[in-house]
Structures are given as C-alpha cells and as structure tokens.
C-alpha cells in the first residue's frame, strides 16, 4: 500500500504552544501560527499532552480560519484528558488547561481520544494520529507491556479509522527508535514522528530504523532538530543540561560552520531534511519572529564544504545524506 506522509520540508511543532517550560500568552501563540502559515508552512503537529489540551485549543483557533483542504494536521493518542479543577501539574508544561492526563493505549480510549481532540480543535478531521510516547523514556520497562496493549488497542483502532477514511495515516510519536522498529515488524504504520534521534549531533535512527522505513515506504517526521536547544545556542540536550561530550561535539561542528560562513542552525535543520525518508521537520517556536527565522534558515545556503569537512572529521557519519 501507499503510505501517507505529511508535506514538508518545514512544519510546525506544537509543544511550545502548550506552554512548554514557560507560559506564552494566547496572542503570541496565535501570531506564531499565523507567521508559520505566511511562511508557507502547511503541516502542523500538536497533542493532547501539550498543556493538557492548550496546544490543540490554540491550533484550532487559528487553523479554522483557513480552508481545511489547504493544510495537514496531526495530533496524538495515548493520553486521555479528564476534567480536574485543581489543574494538576503536567510537566514540562506550565499553566495548562484544567484537565488530568491519563495514559491509556486501549482501543476504546484511543477512539475516544480522537473524538476529544476534534472537539478541542473545533475541526471535523485530522490527517495523522500518532501513538504518543510509547517508549522507555516515558514508561520505563513497562513500555514492553504497554506496546502489547497498544498493538491490540491503539494500532487496531487507528488502522480501522484509516480504512474508514477518518484519518489518512497513523504511526508512533516517540523519542526512541526501538518502538518504531517493533511497529514496523508487527503492524502497518504510515509515518513516525521521531524526536531527537536524527540530528546533526545524534543519529541513532540511521543504522536500523531509516533503512527499514526506506524498504517499507514509510516516512519520518523529525522533531527536535535542535536537540532541545543545544544546536540553537542553548545549553540543553534532550530537555536536560547538555553532557560535556555533546557540548564539545556541538562546538566542533560550530567551528566548521564558522570557517565557511554558515549558520549552525541552518545546517542543523537542513541536515535533518536531507535524508530521503524524512518527510518534514517540525522545530517548535513560541513566537512569530522565531518561526520566520526557522523559515529563513531552511532557505539559507550552507556551502558544500561544510558537509565535506563534517564528513571528513567524523562529526557526521559517512552514510548520512547531506543537502545537494
């Protein structure tokens, strides 16, 4: 079968608009989404987890103004929201909506999750549903048992919705490659959203997952192309203080870019987008100026000498494709 993939190369990641790490006001959030549209972005990704529904709510408020056939929208399943006036904490999101997050990958709850997302968005359809955080970093060793629940529950539910034409495709939205590999072996996903596993600093997806995707005709949306900030001038890697070896590697890559007059951020975005299985990259942004900056960086010329030197110094793998 032909597997569905969102359009790229540049999409919009919705975690920051769920008040990730710090709150952003509604006007700034809506301006960021409008700026993405003005920059030509037509793929938008969100999730119930992001701000306990806040990100989906904000996406719907803006995207309803545009013709539905003109954009692609993905959200996620695996966390159901239950009303809770105490506004329980939902790290790393601040000041979310008054809901409690309940992790559940069962068939009935996933069907309910899709319906709830449509109501929060105020839209009649989504295009892609990702099974969210079905991986060890979220669930610990229990991810193996949860995968079995999802295989009989979420995977079956989303496959039925795809067959019915309710959604165009489904996959996993995770920060680890192992669940994606297993999903390819045991199910029929269309596309993965993989955060932090393929970047200028870190490429664990290159060895096994990407070749399997290429063989099956499955695509990948790359989240976290800046590795949560380290490649964009920050000090965090995978949402924690960056380890010294990653800081040293980032500095070495930055030095190569500087020698050739290139912006490391442009190199980071364009490297991710260059792999044939990558359908889109979705850097997140809280404000319109950052959205416009990402669009500019995607279009900026990175000299071929940068890629040649990064390969020669072993800073990126020999078999990692680079922009032509």
QUIMO-V204902 format. One record per pair of residues at least 12 apart in sequence whose C-alpha atoms are under 6 Angstrom apart, sorted by the first residue. I is the first residue (numbers start at 0). GAP is how many residues later the second one is. If there is no record, write none. Layout:
BEGIN
<<I	GAP> <I	GAP>>
END
This chain:
BEGIN
<<2	187> <3	165> <3	186> <7	271> <7	272> <8	271> <9	270> <9	271> <10	30> <10	32> <10	33> <10	270> <10	271> <11	32> <11	270> <12	32> <12	269> <12	270> <12	271> <13	31> <13	32> <14	35> <15	268> <15	269> <15	270> <16	12> <16	38> <16	269> <17	32> <17	33> <17	36> <17	37> <18	74> <18	75> <19	72> <19	73> <20	71> <20	72> <21	72> <22	71> <27	259> <30	257> <31	255> <31	256> <34	253> <35	255> <41	29> <42	28> <42	29> <42	30> <43	29> <44	28> <44	29> <44	30> <45	29> <46	28> <46	29> <50	42> <50	45> <51	44> <51	45> <51	47> <53	43> <55	65> <56	63> <56	64> <59	61> <59	62> <72	53> <72	54> <73	52> <73	53> <73	54> <73	55> <74	54> <75	53> <75	54> <75	55> <75	56> <76	33> <76	36> <76	54> <76	55> <77	25> <77	26> <77	27> <77	53> <77	54> <78	23> <78	24> <78	25> <79	21> <79	22> <79	33> <80	18> <80	19> <80	20> <81	17> <81	18> <82	16> <83	14> <83	15> <83	16> <84	13> <104	45> <104	49> <105	47> <105	48> <106	46> <106	47> <106	50> <109	44> <126	40> <126	41> <127	39> <127	40> <127	41> <127	42> <128	41> <129	40> <129	41> <129	42> <129	43> <130	41> <130	42> <131	41> <132	41> <168	21> <169	19> <169	20> <170	18> <170	19> <170	20> <170	21> <171	20> <172	20> <172	21> <173	20> <174	19> <174	20> <180	28> <189	28> <190	27> <190	28> <190	29> <191	28> <192	27> <192	28> <192	29> <193	28> <193	29> <194	27> <194	28> <194	29> <195	28> <195	31> <198	26> <198	73> <199	68> <218	58> <218	59> <218	60> <219	57> <219	58> <219	59> <220	57> <220	58> <220	59> <220	60> <221	59> <222	59> <231	33> <261	40> <265	31> <265	32> <270	51> <273	48> <273	49> <274	46>>
END
